[in-house]
Amino acid sequence: MSETVVTDPASIELWHGIEEHLSRFDLIICDLWGVMHDGVTLHKNAGAAIECARRNGVQTIFLSNAPRPREYVRNHLINMGLPKQLTDFVVTSGGLARDEVRNHFSGAKLYHMGPESDSNTIEGLPVSLVNSPDDADVILATDLAFSDLEKHREFLSVARQNDIPFLCANPDRVVHVGDRLYYCAGAVADIYTDMGGDVRWYGKPMKSAFDACLDEVDMPDINKGRVLMIGDSMKTDITGAVGAGLSSLLIAGGIHRHELSNVLNQVDNDAIPSAVFTESFDFDDTIIPTAVAEELKI
């Protein structure tokens, strides 16, 4: 019988590497942006850690809120330098949104909110494309229409009046590209929700995204405590893991790097008091990770 992960709810473990903890897990679900790469450069230590997990018999799968098809993301990882054999299992929010359009909006008039560079997300779908959300039966958002978030209220007002569903293919609110921070489609979805609109989310933190990962690796009945979600976002990665009943590792070098710099200064015997952690975030204090690490590495 494999051991079950037991954690102390009063504290959060501080990990200095992943290898010594691998015996506690059968599956790793790993975020991409902020963990494996920064949008520009592959984090080589993170790639080595995933290879180490595979060598130790732990299955791995990437789960990304990238609003792109699975194959695009897989090829992007390979082009960045990640070994091809580590990219065999990939689930993306864009891929899940595409599945939704095929299954429930075939023949509809679809407005794509996002740049031309995201066109592969709508390529081949059984829909008619329209040039305005005013004319749509459904909106599929992969990015913003304007850099000014508040402009989306007026832009989407007719769609809201017509009760048009808004499919959010990138539920992230912000993302780091190198050292810069950018808004994502999730920030627009929040505005449409505030307007009273019908928003349908794909990807983390929705439980359906984690279930899709378990199905992808043919492990639907796995002990959830022996599944480790690795990510850098409290709002998507850690909230999703807690909601799905999974263990979780928060990477401190991602979008919460500033909040966590204070937390990491208050470590005692490789443990972070949960109270210290929650005080550093304007966040639900029931959402805490199993462990924190400065980066993903062996």
Buried (B, 14 or more C-beta within 10 A) or exposed (E): EEEEBEBEEEBBBBBEBBBEBBEBBBBBBBBBBBBBBBBEEBBEBBBBBBBBBBEEEBBBBBBBBBBBBBEBBBBBBEEBEBEEEBBEBBBBBBBBBBEBBEEEBEEBBBBBBBEEEBEBBBEEBEBEEBEEBBBBBBBBBBBBBEEEEEBBBEBBBBBBEEEBBBBBBBBBBEBBEEEEEBBBBBBBBBBBBEBEBBBBBBBBBBEEBBEBBBEBBEBEEBBBBBBBBBBBBBBBBBBBBBBBEBBBBBBBBBBBBEBBEEBBEEBEEEBBBBEBBBEBBEBEEEBBBBBBBBBBBB
